[in-house]
Amino acid sequence: MTAKAALVTGVGPGTGLATVRRFVEGGFRVAMIARDADRLNAIAAEIPGTLACPADVTDTAAFMAAIDRAEAWAGAPEVVVHNAVGGAFGSFMTIDPAVLARNFDVNVMALMHLARRVSPAMVAAGRGTILVTGNTSALRGRANFAGFAPTKAAQRILAEAIARDLGPKGVHVAYLVIDAVIDTARARARIPDAPDDFFIQPDDIAAELWHLAHQPRSAWSFLTEVRPFREIW
């Protein structure tokens, strides 16, 4: 039996890598897209059934070429996870407007191009899943998130528009709000005194993405939230 294909953008040391591992464990061949070629190649060397497809998702031609390479390797993906993210801190008065534009390209335009590229094959097959990882900024705009929250809110709305279009055609689109600090080395260094249960574990996020990708058609979710039990919300 030929393994099913998956595609994950934004494969870094946290959610992206954990998602790759979970889908490989579930029998998928997983193509990985991110800017860091060395990191992707190291992951591909470590995890059988993965392919490194380095690309910047804001470079549309390179992004589409990376998807072409992934499809030539494993076929049209049955599951796609858009985990690439552009973020920045700053108020509307202090943030460089170019940063907001760059984050919009990563979070919104890349999703638009990705969905337009992969969905026709899914519709033709009558099945498929597109998952998008979001965070608290998709639901509210704090003062110091002016260069980031508008793009995540727009991403959520775009994902919903795509879901309403593709759902009746057999393609499941879901948006996962991660209301937490993800447990990575960078986060630990930034908050060194935080207890372990302050963080959300990448493997647990990946488990929820796996669950969303395998929901029965009679009970699809669109908007799902995950957070540690300690999180104040």
Disulfide bonds with the S-S distance in Angstrom:
none
